[in-house]
Amino acid sequence: MKSLRSILWLVIVAALAAFSAANWQPVELVVWQGLVLDTKLPALVIAAFLLGLVPMWLVHRTMRWRLQRRINNLETTLAGSASLTSTSLEARKASEAS
């Protein structure tokens, strides 16, 4: 699985490099009246992509972390109640045998 992920990242980087090489031209971006940003087109595209990707990636990681904590808490609770149940059953069998 790690090799598949590495191959995918390699393809993405190669496509990004090809896009950058084919579109390396200056672009003027008017941010506000009188404020003009001169940049290359690939830098603008990559910045826009990351501006959309990073917040959603952070939300995903936060939800995954939160759910993992919840699962661990539920597993701990379940293991504790299972051990209590087994000890109470053993105690009941011992008292019935007496």
N, CA, C and O of each residue as an XYZ file, in Angstrom:
392
protein
N       0.821     -1.186      0.000
C       0.000      0.000      0.000
C       0.871      1.258      0.000
O       0.539      2.255     -0.642
N       1.982      1.199      0.724
C       2.873      2.360      0.759
C       3.493      2.612     -0.611
O       3.713      3.763     -0.990
N       3.775      1.551     -1.353
C       4.346      1.743     -2.686
C       3.329      2.371     -3.631
O       3.687      3.188     -4.480
N       2.064      1.991     -3.485
C       1.010      2.593     -4.300
C       0.867      4.077     -3.984
O       0.695      4.896     -4.887
N       0.938      4.419     -2.706
C       0.873      5.823     -2.296
C       2.073      6.595     -2.840
O       1.925      7.731     -3.289
N       3.246      5.995     -2.806
C       4.442      6.660     -3.335
C       4.330      6.885     -4.836
O       4.714      7.938     -5.343
N       3.803      5.894     -5.542
C       3.623      6.034     -6.987
C       2.623      7.145     -7.287
O       2.833      7.934     -8.207
N       1.551      7.212     -6.529
C       0.556      8.263     -6.725
C       1.160      9.644     -6.499
O       0.914     10.558     -7.286
N       1.946      9.810     -5.435
C       2.590     11.096     -5.176
C       3.590     11.438     -6.286
O       3.734     12.603     -6.657
N       4.270     10.437     -6.804
C       5.216     10.672     -7.890
C       4.495     11.152     -9.143
O       4.980     12.053     -9.829
N       3.354     10.568     -9.446
C       2.564     10.991    -10.606
C       2.051     12.418    -10.410
O       2.070     13.217    -11.346
N       1.593     12.743     -9.197
C       1.100     14.096     -8.919
C       2.219     15.121     -9.065
O       2.014     16.179     -9.661
N       3.384     14.822     -8.534
C       4.521     15.754     -8.631
C       4.962     15.906    -10.083
O       5.289     17.012    -10.514
N       4.976     14.810    -10.842
C       5.361     14.894    -12.253
C       4.359     15.739    -13.040
O       4.757     16.538    -13.888
N       3.065     15.567    -12.768
C       2.045     16.365    -13.452
C       2.174     17.838    -13.079
O       2.021     18.713    -13.931
N       2.454     18.111    -11.814
C       2.634     19.492    -11.369
C       3.866     20.123    -12.012
O       3.840     21.295    -12.389
N       4.935     19.355    -12.138
C       6.146     19.870    -12.788
C       5.897     20.139    -14.276
O       6.359     21.147    -14.811
N       5.173     19.245    -14.936
C       4.860     19.452    -16.351
C       3.965     20.677    -16.533
O       4.170     21.465    -17.456
N       2.975     20.836    -15.658
C       2.107     22.013    -15.717
C       2.911     23.284    -15.504
O       2.722     24.270    -16.216
N       3.804     23.263    -14.528
C       4.617     24.449    -14.231
C       5.522     24.809    -15.399
O       5.667     25.984    -15.734
N       6.130     23.806    -16.020
C       7.031     24.073    -17.145
C       6.268     24.625    -18.349
O       6.770     25.495    -19.060
N       5.060     24.120    -18.575
C       4.297     24.562    -19.740
C       3.660     25.934    -19.542
O       3.367     26.614    -20.525
N       3.440     26.355    -18.311
C       2.721     27.598    -18.043
C       3.541     28.609    -17.254
O       2.969     29.373    -16.476
N       4.822     28.641    -17.420
C       5.677     29.542    -16.660
C       5.624     30.934    -17.281
O       6.507     31.317    -18.048
N       4.598     31.673    -16.945
C       4.440     33.028    -17.468
C       3.981     33.943    -16.339
O       3.289     33.504    -15.420
N       4.365     35.212    -16.410
C       3.972     36.139    -15.345
C       2.484     36.485    -15.420
O       1.898     36.572    -16.499
N       1.900     36.676    -14.247
C       0.487     37.024    -14.128
C       0.381     38.189    -13.160
O       1.053     38.203    -12.129
N      -0.463     39.173    -13.486
C      -0.721     40.279    -12.575
C      -2.046     40.004    -11.870
O      -3.069     39.772    -12.515
N      -2.016     40.032    -10.567
C      -3.204     39.812     -9.760
C      -3.486     41.086     -8.979
O      -2.672     41.504     -8.157
N      -4.636     41.707     -9.230
C      -5.017     42.930     -8.527
C      -5.710     42.503     -7.233
O      -6.829     41.990     -7.263
N      -5.041     42.716     -6.099
C      -5.591     42.338     -4.804
C      -6.558     43.410     -4.337
O      -7.714     43.110     -4.040
N      -6.104     44.662     -4.265
C      -6.924     45.826     -3.963
C      -6.568     46.906     -4.955
O      -5.618     46.778     -5.728
N      -7.338     47.963     -4.922
C      -7.022     49.097     -5.797
C      -5.628     49.619     -5.445
O      -5.394     50.060     -4.320
N      -4.734     49.569     -6.378
C      -3.383     50.052     -6.143
C      -2.425     48.989     -5.631
O      -1.225     49.245     -5.535
N      -2.927     47.793     -5.296
C      -2.059     46.705     -4.822
C      -2.087     45.583     -5.856
O      -3.074     44.857     -5.980
N      -0.993     45.457     -6.590
C      -0.907     44.470     -7.666
C       0.178     43.468     -7.311
O       1.287     43.844     -6.931
N      -0.150     42.198     -7.437
C       0.795     41.121     -7.144
C       1.259     40.523     -8.459
O       0.454     39.980     -9.215
N       2.559     40.618     -8.737
C       3.141     40.000     -9.930
C       3.721     38.662     -9.523
O       4.629     38.596     -8.695
N       3.198     37.598    -10.104
C       3.645     36.254     -9.761
C       3.590     35.372    -11.001
O       3.079     35.785    -12.042
N       4.102     34.193    -10.891
C       4.032     33.217    -11.983
C       2.740     32.414    -11.844
O       2.248     32.216    -10.733
N       2.202     31.963    -12.942
C       0.931     31.252    -12.950
C       0.946     29.972    -12.109
O      -0.015     29.746    -11.374
N       1.971     29.128    -12.171
C       1.956     27.915    -11.333
C       1.913     28.232     -9.835
O       1.267     27.516     -9.070
N       2.590     29.291     -9.418
C       2.558     29.659     -8.000
C       1.153     30.064     -7.582
O       0.721     29.742     -6.476
N       0.445     30.756     -8.439
C      -0.917     31.173     -8.155
C      -1.866     29.972     -8.076
O      -2.716     29.905     -7.188
N      -1.719     29.039     -8.996
C      -2.570     27.841     -9.003
C      -2.295     26.986     -7.774
O      -3.234     26.507     -7.138
N      -1.050     26.788     -7.432
C      -0.691     25.973     -6.268
C      -1.183     26.640     -4.985
O      -1.685     25.960     -4.089
N      -1.046     27.948     -4.890
C      -1.519     28.663     -3.699
C      -3.034     28.550     -3.562
O      -3.536     28.369     -2.452
N      -3.769     28.653     -4.663
C      -5.228     28.526     -4.614
C      -5.629     27.104     -4.222
O      -6.575     26.913     -3.458
N      -4.918     26.119     -4.739
C      -5.198     24.723     -4.384
C      -4.970     24.486     -2.893
O      -5.801     23.872     -2.223
N      -3.856     24.968     -2.385
C      -3.551     24.780     -0.967
C      -4.503     25.560     -0.067
O      -4.814     25.121      1.040
N      -4.962     26.705     -0.535
C      -5.920     27.502      0.231
C      -7.233     26.740      0.427
O      -7.906     26.926      1.441
N      -7.596     25.908     -0.507
C      -8.787     25.078     -0.364
C      -8.520     23.763      0.333
O      -9.395     23.247      1.028
N      -7.325     23.206      0.163
C      -7.015     21.884      0.697
C      -6.700     21.901      2.190
O      -7.206     21.058      2.930
N      -5.896     22.821      2.634
C      -5.397     22.814      4.012
C      -6.513     22.893      5.058
O      -6.480     22.114      6.011
N      -7.496     23.788      4.936
C      -8.556     23.795      5.962
C      -9.348     22.492      6.022
O      -9.683     22.021      7.109
N      -9.648     21.911      4.870
C     -10.405     20.657      4.857
C      -9.561     19.502      5.403
O     -10.093     18.600      6.051
N      -8.265     19.523      5.147
C      -7.382     18.493      5.686
C      -7.313     18.607      7.210
O      -7.305     17.596      7.911
N      -7.262     19.833      7.718
C      -7.245     20.031      9.165
C      -8.549     19.568      9.811
O      -8.522     18.971     10.887
N      -9.683     19.832      9.173
C     -10.962     19.351      9.690
C     -10.978     17.823      9.707
O     -11.430     17.216     10.678
N     -10.492     17.210      8.648
C     -10.434     15.747      8.566
C      -9.564     15.160      9.670
O      -9.968     14.210     10.342
N      -8.380     15.716      9.859
C      -7.474     15.201     10.890
C      -8.062     15.386     12.287
O      -7.917     14.514     13.144
N      -8.729     16.526     12.517
C      -9.345     16.786     13.814
C     -10.461     15.791     14.092
O     -10.543     15.252     15.195
N     -11.316     15.537     13.116
C     -12.409     14.579     13.299
C     -11.866     13.167     13.510
O     -12.383     12.417     14.337
N     -10.836     12.813     12.769
C     -10.237     11.482     12.922
C      -9.638     11.315     14.321
O      -9.783     10.261     14.940
N      -8.970     12.352     14.811
C      -8.376     12.301     16.146
C      -9.466     12.179     17.202
O      -9.353     11.387     18.138
N     -10.530     12.977     17.039
C     -11.625     12.959     17.990
C     -12.328     11.601     18.024
O     -12.621     11.077     19.099
N     -12.595     11.042     16.863
C     -13.258      9.745     16.798
C     -12.363      8.636     17.343
O     -12.855      7.699     17.973
N     -11.060      8.730     17.109
C     -10.137      7.722     17.644
C     -10.123      7.763     19.169
O     -10.092      6.716     19.817
N     -10.147      8.958     19.743
C     -10.226      9.078     21.206
C     -11.523      8.470     21.732
O     -11.532      7.793     22.760
N     -12.613      8.720     21.017
C     -13.904      8.184     21.437
C     -13.925      6.660     21.355
O     -14.444      5.996     22.252
N     -13.360      6.104     20.282
C     -13.293      4.653     20.137
C     -12.452      4.049     21.245
O     -12.841      3.039     21.831
N     -11.303      4.646     21.544
C     -10.455      4.131     22.619
C     -11.173      4.175     23.959
O     -11.062      3.239     24.752
N     -11.910      5.254     24.221
C     -12.663      5.381     25.459
C     -13.743      4.298     25.549
O     -13.913      3.678     26.599
N     -14.468      4.073     24.457
C     -15.510      3.050     24.447
C     -14.924      1.646     24.607
O     -15.509      0.805     25.289
N     -13.775      1.390     23.982
C     -13.130      0.079     24.125
C     -12.674     -0.146     25.569
O     -12.807     -1.249     26.099
N     -12.144      0.887     26.195
C     -11.718      0.774     27.589
C     -12.915      0.509     28.494
O     -12.848     -0.336     29.387
N     -13.998      1.222     28.266
C     -15.214      1.027     29.058
C     -15.762     -0.372     28.858
O     -16.173     -1.020     29.821
N     -15.775     -0.843     27.624
C     -16.273     -2.183     27.319
C     -15.399     -3.255     27.957
O     -15.915     -4.240     28.486
N     -14.101     -3.079     27.916
C     -13.199     -4.051     28.532
C     -13.389     -4.076     30.041
O     -13.344     -5.143     30.654
N     -13.602     -2.914     30.645
C     -13.832     -2.848     32.092
C     -15.136     -3.508     32.479
O     -15.189     -4.232     33.473
N     -16.192     -3.273     31.715
C     -17.481     -3.884     32.053
C     -17.470     -5.380     31.780
O     -18.145     -6.138     32.478
N     -16.716     -5.819     30.780
C     -16.618     -7.249     30.495
C     -15.885     -7.967     31.619
O     -16.261     -9.082     31.981
N     -14.853     -7.355     32.176
C     -14.128     -7.996     33.274
C     -14.991     -8.026     34.535
O     -14.949     -8.999     35.288
N     -15.776     -6.968     34.773
C     -16.686     -6.960     35.918
C     -17.764     -8.023     35.765
O     -18.137     -8.676     36.739
N     -18.260     -8.197     34.565
C     -19.292     -9.196     34.314
C     -18.744    -10.595     34.527
O     -19.414    -11.440     35.120
N     -17.538    -10.847     34.052
C     -16.971    -12.191     34.208
C     -16.670    -12.499     35.675
O     -16.862    -13.633     36.113
N     -16.200    -11.505     36.448
C     -15.932    -11.768     37.864
C     -17.229    -11.954     38.641
O     -17.278    -12.756     39.574
N     -18.297    -11.214     38.267
C     -19.566    -11.391     38.974
C     -20.186    -12.745     38.645
O     -20.821    -13.357     39.503
N     -20.007    -13.222     37.403
C     -20.510    -14.547     37.046
C     -19.751    -15.638     37.796
O     -20.350    -16.611     38.256
N     -18.438    -15.476     37.917
C     -17.643    -16.467     38.656
C     -18.042    -16.474     40.127
O     -18.122    -17.538     40.740
N     -18.290    -15.309     40.694
C     -18.709    -15.228     42.104
C     -20.075    -15.863     42.287
O     -20.305    -16.539     43.289
N     -20.985    -15.664     41.347
C     -22.310    -16.243     41.438
C     -22.240    -17.770     41.325
O     -22.946    -18.474     42.047
N     -21.399    -18.282     40.430
C     -21.251    -19.735     40.283
C     -20.631    -20.335     41.546
O     -20.998    -21.434     41.962
N     -19.704    -19.620     42.141
C     -19.075    -20.122     43.365
C     -20.067    -20.145     44.511
O     -20.058    -21.078     45.314
N     -20.926    -19.133     44.605
C     -21.921    -19.119     45.692
C     -23.008    -20.149     45.456
O     -23.546    -20.698     46.418
N     -23.346    -20.426     44.212
C     -24.347    -21.457     43.924
C     -23.784    -22.852     44.188
O     -24.524    -23.757     44.574
N     -22.496    -23.027     43.985
C     -21.883    -24.333     44.201
C     -21.782    -24.636     45.701
O     -21.727    -25.802     46.092
N     -21.758    -23.615     46.526
C     -21.611    -23.839     47.959
C     -22.835    -24.279     48.622
O     -22.836    -24.501     49.832
